[in-house]
Amino acid sequence: MHAIAFDLDTEALKTACHNPSWQNAYNDIGKVLTTKGFLRQQGSVYFGNERVDPVTCVLAVMQAVEGS
């Protein structure tokens, strides 16, 4: 099983994003992870389904960072 857990620095988000969209960051990341086969377990902890491998984990994080 593969998992991704994350925590965001909200002050850094406020500085980096000059609009109210920074408040949606957790949801935006969750949407990306869900499309890659992850299911939210609790808070910002996501477990991958049976098809998620290490490469999928890396690609999911890269896509979440890019914001697409």
N, CA, C and O of each residue as an XYZ file, in Angstrom:
272
protein
N       0.837     -1.177      0.000
C       0.000      0.000      0.000
C       0.883      1.242      0.000
O       1.926      1.283      0.651
N       0.446      2.241     -0.737
C       1.159      3.510     -0.802
C       0.236      4.617     -0.322
O      -0.972      4.585     -0.555
N       0.820      5.585      0.346
C       0.024      6.673      0.905
C       0.752      7.995      0.725
O       1.971      8.041      0.559
N      -0.022      9.059      0.761
C       0.517     10.414      0.732
C      -0.130     11.172      1.880
O      -1.352     11.176      2.026
N       0.701     11.810      2.691
C       0.224     12.668      3.774
C       0.905     14.023      3.609
O       2.085     14.092      3.262
N       0.166     15.090      3.857
C       0.757     16.411      3.683
C       0.141     17.407      4.654
O      -0.956     17.199      5.172
N       0.859     18.474      4.884
C       0.381     19.593      5.682
C       0.865     20.852      4.983
O       1.998     20.905      4.503
N       0.024     21.847      4.924
C       0.368     23.076      4.218
C       0.572     24.221      5.202
O      -0.125     24.324      6.211
N       1.525     25.067      4.896
C       1.778     26.275      5.672
C       0.845     27.357      5.137
O       1.089     27.917      4.068
N      -0.220     27.651      5.877
C      -1.220     28.596      5.366
C      -0.664     30.005      5.205
O      -1.101     30.743      4.322
N       0.286     30.386      6.038
C       0.894     31.715      5.879
C       1.675     31.791      4.570
O       1.632     32.808      3.878
N       2.384     30.722      4.231
C       3.111     30.686      2.957
C       2.137     30.703      1.786
O       2.402     31.342      0.767
N       1.007     30.003      1.923
C      -0.005     30.016      0.864
C      -0.556     31.416      0.652
O      -0.720     31.855     -0.486
N      -0.841     32.117      1.737
C      -1.363     33.486      1.629
C      -0.376     34.385      0.899
O      -0.771     35.234      0.100
N       0.909     34.196      1.176
C       1.941     35.012      0.539
C       2.097     34.660     -0.934
O       2.239     35.548     -1.775
N       2.071     33.380     -1.246
C       2.301     32.926     -2.622
C       1.093     33.159     -3.521
O       1.253     33.427     -4.711
N      -0.104     33.060     -2.972
C      -1.336     33.223     -3.754
C      -1.987     34.535     -3.352
O      -2.408     34.709     -2.209
N      -2.064     35.436     -4.284
C      -2.588     36.761     -3.976
C      -4.083     36.871     -4.247
O      -4.573     37.928     -4.644
N      -4.797     35.787     -4.033
C      -6.250     35.805     -4.175
C      -6.841     34.772     -3.218
O      -6.099     33.977     -2.641
N      -8.149     34.770     -3.041
C      -8.774     33.856     -2.074
C      -8.633     32.367     -2.400
O      -8.995     31.530     -1.573
N      -8.124     32.019     -3.564
C      -8.042     30.602     -3.931
C      -7.100     29.803     -3.036
O      -7.172     28.574     -3.026
N      -6.231     30.455     -2.296
C      -5.328     29.717     -1.410
C      -6.122     28.894     -0.400
O      -5.638     27.868      0.079
N      -7.332     29.332     -0.073
C      -8.153     28.623      0.902
C      -8.648     27.281      0.372
O      -9.097     26.439      1.150
N      -8.574     27.075     -0.920
C      -9.020     25.823     -1.528
C      -7.881     24.832     -1.754
O      -8.096     23.786     -2.366
N      -6.696     25.132     -1.281
C      -5.518     24.318     -1.594
C      -5.680     22.856     -1.175
O      -5.333     21.958     -1.942
N      -6.194     22.605      0.014
C      -6.370     21.217      0.459
C      -7.334     20.470     -0.459
O      -7.086     19.321     -0.823
N      -8.435     21.126     -0.831
C      -9.401     20.491     -1.738
C      -8.810     20.281     -3.126
O      -9.036     19.245     -3.751
N      -8.053     21.265     -3.606
C      -7.438     21.144     -4.933
C      -6.473     19.962     -4.980
O      -6.471     19.198     -5.945
N      -5.663     19.814     -3.949
C      -4.725     18.691     -3.885
C      -5.492     17.377     -3.796
O      -5.136     16.402     -4.457
N      -6.531     17.350     -2.988
C      -7.348     16.145     -2.855
C      -7.958     15.708     -4.171
O      -8.029     14.513     -4.457
N      -8.399     16.666     -4.977
C      -8.977     16.339     -6.285
C      -7.941     15.672     -7.185
O      -8.248     14.698     -7.873
N      -6.725     16.191     -7.180
C      -5.662     15.593     -7.991
C      -5.375     14.176     -7.514
O      -5.284     13.252     -8.323
N      -5.234     14.003     -6.219
C      -4.914     12.677     -5.683
C      -6.022     11.675     -5.982
O      -5.748     10.512     -6.276
N      -7.257     12.117     -5.908
C      -8.386     11.232     -6.207
C      -8.336     10.748     -7.648
O      -8.629      9.585     -7.922
N      -7.968     11.631     -8.571
C      -7.898     11.223     -9.981
C      -6.771     10.230    -10.225
O      -6.777      9.521    -11.231
N      -5.803     10.174     -9.312
C      -4.666      9.256     -9.456
C      -4.864      7.949     -8.696
O      -3.949      7.127     -8.630
N      -6.050      7.748     -8.121
C      -6.331      6.483     -7.448
C      -6.189      6.503     -5.941
O      -6.118      5.445     -5.314
N      -6.147      7.675     -5.352
C      -6.031      7.785     -3.902
C      -7.394      8.080     -3.286
O      -8.235      8.750     -3.886
N      -7.592      7.564     -2.074
C      -8.818      7.816     -1.322
C      -8.462      8.504     -0.014
O      -7.523      8.104      0.674
N      -9.214      9.535      0.320
C      -8.960     10.270      1.561
C      -9.330      9.394      2.750
O     -10.422      8.829      2.810
N      -8.401      9.293      3.692
C      -8.636      8.502      4.899
C      -9.033      9.399      6.065
O     -10.024      9.148      6.751
N      -8.247     10.445      6.278
C      -8.513     11.379      7.367
C      -7.677     12.620      7.133
O      -6.488     12.523      6.830
N      -8.284     13.777      7.269
C      -7.539     15.019      7.087
C      -6.858     15.050      5.735
O      -7.515     14.963      4.698
N      -5.555     15.174      5.746
C      -4.794     15.215      4.496
C      -3.944     13.955      4.322
O      -2.798     14.020      3.876
N      -4.521     12.818      4.680
C      -3.890     11.512      4.483
C      -4.700     10.755      3.437
O      -5.907     10.561      3.583
N      -4.014     10.333      2.385
C      -4.660      9.626      1.277
C      -3.963      8.297      1.056
O      -2.736      8.240      0.979
N      -4.741      7.227      0.953
C      -4.213      5.897      0.661
C      -4.482      5.574     -0.795
O      -5.558      5.855     -1.321
N      -3.486      4.978     -1.440
C      -3.646      4.562     -2.820
C      -4.416      3.259     -2.928
O      -4.363      2.417     -2.032
N      -5.133      3.101     -4.036
C      -5.830      1.836     -4.264
C      -4.822      0.773     -4.708
O      -3.618      1.027     -4.726
N      -5.310     -0.404     -5.063
C      -4.418     -1.525     -5.394
C      -3.566     -1.286     -6.637
O      -2.581     -1.995     -6.845
N      -3.915     -0.319     -7.456
C      -3.145     -0.054     -8.681
C      -2.090      1.034     -8.507
O      -1.296      1.271     -9.418
N      -2.069      1.690     -7.364
C      -1.107      2.764     -7.121
C       0.247      2.162     -6.778
O       0.361      1.311     -5.896
N       1.272      2.620     -7.492
C       2.641      2.178     -7.248
C       3.500      3.406     -6.944
O       2.986      4.524     -6.973
N       4.794      3.233     -6.653
C       5.639      4.380     -6.332
C       5.673      5.448     -7.434
O       5.721      6.642     -7.138
N       5.648      5.028     -8.672
C       5.668      5.991     -9.779
C       4.396      6.833     -9.763
O       4.449      8.045     -9.972
N       3.264      6.199     -9.519
C       1.999      6.924     -9.435
C       2.050      7.958     -8.317
O       1.548      9.071     -8.474
N       2.653      7.595     -7.190
C       2.787      8.534     -6.074
C       3.569      9.774     -6.489
O       3.145     10.900     -6.229
N       4.697      9.566     -7.126
C       5.533     10.688     -7.556
C       4.797     11.554     -8.569
O       4.810     12.781     -8.462
N       4.159     10.931     -9.544
C       3.428     11.691    -10.561
C       2.270     12.472     -9.944
O       1.994     13.598    -10.359
N       1.597     11.893     -8.969
C       0.491     12.584     -8.302
C       0.993     13.820     -7.565
O       0.379     14.885     -7.644
N       2.104     13.683     -6.852
C       2.669     14.828     -6.135
C       3.109     15.900     -7.121
O       2.864     17.085     -6.894
N       3.748     15.504     -8.201
C       4.186     16.480     -9.205
C       2.997     17.239     -9.782
O       3.060     18.456     -9.951
N       1.921     16.531    -10.081
C       0.739     17.178    -10.640
C       0.095     18.108     -9.610
O      -0.360     19.196     -9.963
N       0.054     17.699     -8.365
C      -0.526     18.544     -7.320
C       0.289     19.823     -7.143
O      -0.276     20.900     -6.949
N       1.607     19.707     -7.208
C       2.479     20.875     -7.071
C       2.281     21.839     -8.234
O       2.287     23.056     -8.052
N       2.106     21.286     -9.424
C       1.887     22.121    -10.605
C       0.527     22.797    -10.564
O       0.312     23.817    -11.220
N      -0.387     22.230     -9.796
C      -1.713     22.806     -9.687
C      -2.621     22.489    -10.845
O      -3.572     23.227    -11.104
N      -2.349     21.390    -11.562
C      -3.198     21.039    -12.703
C      -3.927     19.749    -12.452
O      -4.690     19.295    -13.305
